[in-house]
């Protein structure tokens, strides 16, 4: 994707996010990441083998569960709270700082996030 295309994609998301598209389990397709954007595909999507992939589940309003590779690559579960404000996905752990991501693209087969500075 050309730089201008990426800029247009970043601006293409309106301030209204279809939470029915967002409300599912997503797996990190890190081989598709580019230009600071993290790409997720619906859980169950065929992806190349990987040592570990992060999974986030946004099926429950305001509650994120997931799995992430641990220090020894075995999956470790986690729980977070999440909210959506316009096109910004806010994720926070109990007693931890908040992470913010701009939703660059959201479709039935793709969630693309750009981490925002704190």
N, C-alpha and C positions, 0 to 999 in steps of 0.2 A: 504494500500500500504506500503510495506516495505521501509526502508530508502534507500537501494540500488536502488530499483525501482524508487523512487522519484528522486534520483540523475540522473539516466538514463533518466527519463522523462524530467528533466530540461535540459539535454544535447542534447536531441533528436531533439529539434527545430533547424532547420538550420537558417542561417542568412537571408534567403529569406522567407518573410511572404506572404502568399496568401491573398492579401487585399480583394479579392472577398468573401472570407470566413469571414473576419473580418467585412466587411461593412454590418452591420445589427443591429438590436436592441437586446441587451442582458439583462437578468435579473440575479441578484446576487442570487445564490443558496447557501446561507451562511451555510446551514446545511452540505454542501459538502466541505467546507473550511477545510484545514489541513496543518500543517507544514508551515505556513506563506503563503500559496497559497489561492487566492480567486478564486472561481469557478463561472462562469457565464454560463447560458443556453440561447438558443434563446428565445426571448419574445414569449409567447404563450405555452411554455413547462409547463406541469402540474407539479406543485410543492406543497408541503404541505402548509397549511395555515401559515401565518406569520404576525406579527404586522406591518411589512413594509419591502419592498424590494427595493433596488436600481436598477434602470434601466438606462443603458447607450445605446445611439444610435450613432453608428459610420457609418451610411449610407451615410452621406455627407462627402466628403473628407475634412479633417482638421477641421471639426466642430462637436463637440460632444454636444448633448443635452441629457437631462435625467431628472429623477425624483429620489428623495431621501426622506426618512422619515424626517419630520421636528421635532421640539421640542415636538409637540403634536401628533406625529405619522402621521399627514396628509402629503400627498406627496407635496414636493416643487420642482419646476422645476429649472434646472440650465443649463448653457451654458459654454462650455470650448472649447479650441483649442486643437487639437491633431496632433501629427506627429508620424511616425514610422521610426526608424533607426535600421537597422538590425533586431534584435528580441526585441527591446526595444520600448515600447509604452510610449510616453511622453505626459502628460496631463497638461495643464496649464490654469488657470483662468486669466482674465485681472487683472493686478496689484497684482498678487499672485505668490507664489513660484510654481515651477514646480514639478509635481509628476512623477516618473518614475517607470515602471513596466516591468519586463521581461516576455515575452509571453512564458510560459512554454509548453502549449499545445494549438493548434488551430485546430478544426475540425468543421464540419457542425453543430454538436450538443454540442460543448463545447469550451469555452474560459477560460483558466486557467492563472492567473496572479500572479506574485510574486513581491511585492513592493521592489524597490531598494532604498538604502539609498540616500539621497539628495547629 
